[in-house]
Amino acid sequence: MKGRRTLLAGAEVAAWWVPLVALWLVLVSTVDPLELAVGAGASAVTAFVARGARRAVSGR
C-alpha cells in the first residue's frame, strides 16, 4: 500500500509541476538553458508546497 501512496504523491506533484512550468515558459521572454533550469526548479518547489497545502486543508 505504501508504494501506491508514493506513486499517487508523485503523480500529484507532477500534475502541479507541468502547468507551473508551462506558465513559467509563457511568462519568460527568452528561453535559454539557465532560465529553463530556474523555472523547472522553482516550479518543483511550488508543486511540493501546493501538495502540502492541499493535504493540510483536507486533513489527510
N, C-alpha and C positions, 0 to 999 in steps of 0.2 A: 504494500500500500504506500510505503514511503516513496518508492520510485515513481509512482503515478502522481503523487503530490508534487514531487520535484519537476516532473515533466509539465504539469499544469502551471506551475510557477514560472518556468522558463517560457512557456507559451504566452503567458500573460505579460511578462516583461517584453517579449518580442512584439506582442500586439501594441504595446505602448511605444516601443523604440522605433518601429518602422514609420509611423506617421510623424513622429517627432523629427526624425532625420529628414523626411520629405519636406516638412515645414522649414527646417533649417536651410535646406538647399534652395527652397523657393525664396527665402528672405536674404540669402547671401548673394552679393552682386558678382563676385568672381569665385570660381570653384578651382582651387588648387589643392594639392595633397594635404598641406597643413590645415587649411580651412576644413577639409573633409574629416580629418582626424579629430580636430577640436569639436566639430559638430557631432560626430559619432560618439565621442566621449561624453560630451555634455548631455546628449540625448539618452545615453545609457544610465547616467546618474539620475536623470529626471525620471526615467522609466522605473527604476528601483524605488525612488521616492513616491511615485504615483501608486505603485503596488502597495507600498507600506501604508500610505494614506487610505487607500481603499480598504485594506484589511483592518485598519484602526476604526474606520467608520462602521464597517459591517460587523465588527466584534468577533471576527474569526481569528 
